[in-house]
Amino acid sequence: MKIKIFIDFIKDQVPFTLTFYLSIGTILIYYGLTAHISDIVYPVIIVSTIFIIHLFIEWTKYYSFNLHITDYANSMDNKFFQSTNQQKYFIKVMRHSQQMYLKEISKINSEGNAYRYFFSQWVHNMKTPVSIISLMLQKLENEYLKVQSNDDKKYLADFANGIKDENSKLHNGMEQLLNILRMEQFARDYEPESVDITESLKEVINSKKSLFIYNNVFPQIECNELHVKVLTDEKWNKFMLEQIINNAVKYSAQKGKKKHVKFQVTKLNNRVQLIIEDEGIGIPKSDINRIFEPFFTGENGRKYRDASGIGLYICSLLAKNLNHKIDIQSDEGKGTKATITYFLEH
């Protein structure tokens, strides 16, 4: 670092040095026509000595200031050695810019917090009507049992299932938004723990029972061992699994056809792999490299209008924050395989 500062100093002094000695050279040429050579050498030595002393003083100022600038860039220390008016003015401008920058950052953070608070409150408020709709559907199902006509029963069943499906999408969308807002404070809400991945997976699948049944898609779990412990945050890991399962079921569902989603848990040295493989429409090769981009829906998004393009993006962020690895492989028209790699809990 010192060598670099010295080289920069020499570069900055080159124009001044050339101008100085060019001026002396001009004077020497003028007087060299009449003066003796010995009368010229002595003044040149004196002037050069004075010039070298001047350069040394300038070097001291230059070095101290630039050293502090370098330290400031590395440690954000506000203490400076200022020896010239130009340096003092530079520090004044820099500190003014810093204050303006911090003020603007504070304003942006304040506005961002206000928006996050607004959206959080909105999601919590919207949960009430979603819950009421669920209660009304339960009441409708009770009324369904009293109906005698098969045609009326079919109509009520289709009507209730349609509302239930849309209500489930609304609920999942709000949960998704709420978790996105929480992710900005991930460090505060992160609790690494030993989790039985098989049991945790079964709980998520059980919570999605209605989704599987309604779409005529059925889960199949394969595990060599009953209890496999991994290091993760159970709540966030479940949320990540929910996103992948939602996609697997949604893109596998076909009217009149029974489909399966396979879950396989495998130990590999100090790692555990969870493979979620569906029998859906798959992902086109042209889209596979962009599936983790926010709001990217690709070709399948044009077929399924409710695709948001943020499910897999959230999964990629969660996998990174949880120190897991997620990989997606797909064969268009045959299905998609998502592989999540965990650290084995010791």
C-alpha positions, 0 to 999 in steps of 0.5 A: 500500500505504501509503495502504491501511494509513493508511485501515485505521488511521483505520478502527480509530481511529474508535470510540476517537476518537468515544468520546474526544470524546464524553466531552469533550463530556459534560464541556463540557456539564456545565461549560458551564452555569457556565464562560465559553466562553473557559475551555472552548476553551483546555483543549479545544485542549490535550487535542486536541493531546495526543490528536493526538500520541497518534494519531501514536505509535499510527500509527507502531506500527501502520504498522511492524507492518502493513507487516511483515505485508504484506511477510511475506505477499509474501516470507515474511520472519520479521523483525517490528517488534513494539511492543505486547504484543498484537502480540508475542502475535499474532506468537507465535501466528502462528509457533506455527501456522506450525511446526505447519503445517510439521510437518503438511506434513512428515508428509504428505510423508513418508507420501506418499513412503512410499506412492510407494516402496511402489507403485514397488517393487510395480510392479517386483516384478510385472513379473517374473511378467508377463515370465515369462508372456510367456516361457511364451506363447512356449513355448506358441507353439512347441508350437503348431507341433508340433500336427497337429490343426487344432482343437487348433491353433485352441484353442491359438491362441485360448487363447494370444491370450487370455492375451497380451491380458490380460497386455498389459493388466496390463503397460500398467496397471503402466507407467501406474501407474509413470509416474503416480508418476514424474510427481510428479518430472517436472521431474527426469525432463524432457529437452527435445530435438529429436525426429523426430516421424514416426520417433518415431510409427513406433516407438510404432506398431511397439511396438504391432504385436501390439495392432493385429493382435489387434484387426484394426485397422491404422495408416495414416500420412500425412506431407507431409515425411519428417523433421519435428523438434519440441521435446519429451521423447521418452520422455514424448511416446511415453508420451502417444502410447501412451495415445491409441493404446491408446484408438483401437485399443480403441474401434475393434475390432469382431469381423469388421470391419477398422478403421483408425487414421489418423496425419497429421503437418502443419506449420503455421507454427512448429507441427506438428500430429499428428492421430490419427483412429480409426473407433471408437464415438466419445464421446457429446456429454454426456461430451466436456467431461469426458474429461480429468477423472481417473477419468471413464469416462462412457458408454463406460466402462460398455460397456468394463469395463477402462476406467480413466478415467486415460489421457486425464487423464495425456495432459492433464497431460503435454501441459501439462508438455511445452508441447504442446496436446491437443484431442479431437473426436468424433462418436458412432458414427463415431470420435474425432480427437485433435490434438496440437500441438507447437512446431517445432524451429528 
